């Protein structure tokens, strides 16, 4: 990890030029060549199926609080993820020392030989695949002094009366090469910048705004700060919120938390293990007529990718059309079990705290835009709440969809089509399917959101209104 320090004189953070990635297609091509070499060695040692991803990533981070930068870091990693299957026995590992990856292949193959059988494993895709790549923004990959974005955000929030501003800035640059015994052989590259701004106008009044873009020119740091400051100003003097049924208008950031949980339950794996409210609902009404829910990692976004983690070319998948559930997310094994085709949604081969290795997952959820403007939704709401953000979305029953989430930051009271004040200490405690079925207004405007594990993965989402949400107290 490399660390940069704030420059007190110039108010900036710099990283050395030698922290940059090696450039050019020669280096990028070598990733898939290295992956192919590892695959061939595993095959020569008796492996039936092999997938290898060689990954190089650089992440620049700035953390700021109390209106000033307090830390800056750079992480740079170069490693290989190797999956090996012998019959139905399989093993996956993350080879952190790329220079010794070939030496470790024999041990991985041996581990696969003695691993327990995975009865749900049905092989990897085979064929000759074609991939589409998009160029990355060199103004992001060459970024050396990003502190100006942070100071612009702080200034924007302060211009709206914020007394304390904090958050994070990330610049990411990733390269990956993949090869498999099934014929996958490709490389990919992505870059993005992400800004999170949380502003306070008083201790119990805050607003949160984010900007996540794959093009440096689209980073509106000051505007993001202004937005956070405006929300914080509107949230002043919050009163205890009422309990009961009320209409809610949710921002993309709040919606990102709901979309995260919803897309997870569209995974065929979640359906198969009984952790999805969408089980046995294919072809049935699961949301409002207003809602079309798509996963599309092929569009220009911070999570655009050319292939999934078993080398299948990614594609646009319409999961819910006009409220009707059309498909689950699949990898090769779940598709065979469900007697359908893969949707090219194989997730990471390395397990995380929340995901099993390789389970199908959404890469870039989208709720298609409607025709409303945000102001029109507010003006059309007689009594309700405008919700900026959500934390701690948790389920009491995944199979039924019973859940709760805590609105955070600006919680604004709507009466007779106007925002008249703010409230605090409430929780949305409802059924996720009921909420989705009660959507009756979606804005034309949409925003890409990605924040922490709440609004994840990166998603393109509108503002929308949900009728008769159940509100309880959180404290």
ABEGO torsion letter per residue (X at the ends): XBBBBBBAAAGBBBBBAAABBBBEAAAAAAAAAAAAAAAAAAAAAGBABBBBBBBBBBBBBBBBBGGBBABBBBBBBBBBBBBBBBEABBBBBBBABAAAAAAAAAAAAAAAAABBBBAABAEBBBEBBBBBBBBBBAAAAABABAAAAAAAAAAAAAAAGBABBBEBBBBBBBBBBBBBAAGBBBBBBBBBBBBBBBBBABAABBBBBBBBBABAAABBAAAAAAAAAAAAAAABGBBBBBBEBBBBBBBAAAAAAAAAAAAAAABAAAAAAGABAABGABGBBABBAABBBBBBAABBBAABBABBAAGBBBBBBBABBGGBBABBBBBAAAAAAAGBBBAGABBBABBBAABBBGBBBBABBBBBBBABBAAAAAAABABEBBBABBBGBBBABAAAGBBBBBBBEBBBBBBGGBBAEBBBGBBBBBBAAAAAAABABBBABBBBBBBEAABOBBBBBBBBBBBGBBBBBAX
